[in-house]
């Protein structure tokens, strides 16, 4: 499947589609979080100025199939922080995560970053571990009345 996927750097015109991917991944994909946790994490599709401004300051790689549907995206913010990493349920397990990560890692190296780091959900931790990340700290964060386990993970770039 990944040989039929093209990677593109997102522009502001893509922000609404990226919001759809995030919503689909969290609310409809497999998860180790409860329905209540998923609803608290992403109660609705992201939109508006805050969403646009957050994405605009980052390098965002998106993966599209041959028909132009966006299947996933990953972003690189300041200081090597990977802010977003989402893949639509139908494309999970296809190797897409690795392809997007490789583009993000190369962008970080081009920028002279010394490390990449992420706050990885329970679902994302195994994928980041396969990319060479290690757990720095296990964390619990709260959104509303819900608590979420996650891990701060890092990969030192040589």
C-alpha positions as MATLAB code, in Angstrom:
seq = 'XXXXXXXXXXXXXXXXXXXXXXXXXXXXXXXXXXXXXXXXXXXXXXXXXXXXXXXXXXXXXXXXXXXXXXXXXXXXXXXXXXXXXXXXXXXXXXXXXXXXXXXXXXXXXXXXXXXXXXXXXXXXXXXXXXXXXXXXXXXXXXXXXXXXXXXXXXXXXX';
ca = [
       0.000    0.000    0.000;
       2.727    2.512    0.872;
       4.115    2.381   -2.677;
       0.835    4.004   -3.796;
       1.172    6.810   -1.231;
       2.668   10.200   -1.953;
       4.059   12.466    0.748;
       3.517   16.215    0.567;
       4.325   19.114    2.872;
       0.996   20.548    3.987;
      -0.124   24.118    3.445;
      -2.889   26.097    5.132;
      -5.278   24.793    2.477;
      -4.802   21.314    3.985;
      -5.614   22.216    7.605;
      -9.301   21.215    7.429;
      -8.399   17.837    5.961;
      -5.789   17.282    8.672;
      -8.476   17.967   11.277;
     -10.616   15.258    9.658;
      -7.739   12.769    9.830;
      -7.089   13.529   13.511;
     -10.767   13.166   14.395;
     -11.080    9.915   12.435;
      -7.937    8.424   13.979;
      -8.873    9.226   17.571;
     -12.608    8.661   17.484;
     -12.886    5.748   15.019;
      -9.571    3.911   15.132;
      -8.444    1.139   17.446;
      -7.562    2.493   20.854;
      -6.366    1.616   24.311;
      -8.424    4.532   25.636;
     -12.103    4.385   26.629;
     -14.837    6.065   24.608;
     -15.112    8.742   27.322;
     -11.376    9.429   27.104;
     -11.488    9.641   23.308;
     -14.429   12.041   23.439;
     -12.572   14.261   25.933;
      -9.357   14.187   23.868;
     -11.044   15.133   20.590;
     -14.610   16.225   21.380;
     -15.097   17.615   17.883;
     -13.219   18.205   14.679;
     -10.543   20.894   15.131;
     -10.972   24.185   13.285;
     -10.490   27.905   13.553;
      -7.633   30.283   14.148;
      -6.003   28.354   17.001;
      -5.826   25.189   14.854;
      -4.533   27.106   11.823;
      -1.927   29.009   13.850;
      -0.679   25.849   15.551;
      -0.212   24.017   12.243;
       1.190   27.075   10.437;
       4.229   27.252   12.728;
       5.118   23.595   12.089;
       6.442   21.450    9.255;
       3.591   19.059    8.488;
       4.021   16.045    6.234;
       0.868   14.431    4.920;
       0.353   11.166    3.112;
      -2.129   10.955    0.260;
      -3.297    7.971   -1.746;
      -3.488    7.979   -5.538;
      -6.991    9.487   -5.425;
      -5.793   12.405   -3.290;
      -7.305   11.272    0.026;
      -5.169   12.233    3.010;
      -4.492    9.108    5.053;
      -2.198   10.522    7.723;
      -0.007   13.372    8.866;
       2.879   14.080   11.221;
       4.298   17.420   12.322;
       7.575   18.872   13.508;
       7.443   21.889   15.798;
      10.292   23.892   17.336;
      13.189   22.168   19.102;
      12.508   18.799   17.488;
       9.055   18.305   19.020;
       6.717   15.994   17.113;
       3.343   17.528   17.890;
       0.967   15.447   15.747;
       1.103   11.900   14.381;
      -2.232   10.549   13.133;
      -3.210    7.900   10.616;
      -6.724    7.052    9.484;
      -7.890    3.650   10.779;
      -7.972    2.063    7.311;
      -4.287    2.925    6.721;
      -2.903    1.869   10.111;
      -0.392   -0.958    9.991;
       0.544   -0.223    6.368;
       4.019    1.246    6.937;
       2.730    4.790    6.581;
       3.982    5.842   10.018;
       7.576    4.941    9.060;
       7.396    6.833    5.756;
       6.068    9.988    7.402;
       8.539    9.700   10.270;
      11.471    9.355    7.866;
      10.473   12.668    6.239;
      10.118   14.370    9.631;
      13.455   13.020   10.838;
      15.182   14.274    7.680;
      13.579   17.716    8.125;
      14.822   17.804   11.734;
      18.338   16.845   10.646;
      18.258   19.527    7.937;
      17.325   22.068   10.620;
      20.218   20.911   12.820;
      18.048   19.480   15.596;
      19.948   17.379   18.136;
      16.982   15.246   19.163;
      13.375   14.480   18.392;
      10.858   14.185   21.197;
       7.169   13.501   21.562;
       4.372   13.030   24.058;
       3.199    9.653   22.757;
      -0.216    8.171   23.432;
      -0.569    4.532   24.408;
      -1.321    3.752   20.757;
       1.671    5.680   19.380;
       4.329    4.465   21.821;
       5.079    1.169   20.021;
       5.418    2.947   16.652;
       7.800    5.544   18.072;
       9.784    2.800   19.846;
      10.228    1.055   16.469;
      11.703    4.330   15.148;
      14.356    4.309   17.882;
      12.655    6.404   20.566;
      13.065    5.596   24.242;
      10.789    6.529   27.130;
      12.043    9.486   29.156;
       9.075    9.653   31.513;
       5.677    8.002   31.961;
       3.001   10.650   32.464;
      -0.660   11.063   33.302;
      -2.435   14.106   31.911;
      -5.967   15.300   32.572;
      -8.530   16.659   30.142;
     -11.724   17.552   31.903;
     -12.631   14.616   34.124;
     -10.577   12.119   32.116;
      -7.020   10.953   32.857;
      -4.706    9.765   30.099;
      -1.528    7.746   30.301;
       1.166    8.792   27.861;
       4.947    8.850   27.665;
       7.477   11.505   26.880;
       9.829    9.801   24.441;
      12.986   10.943   22.669;
      15.385    9.963   19.943;
      18.859   11.489   19.954;
      20.010   12.415   16.454;
      23.678   11.623   15.859;
];
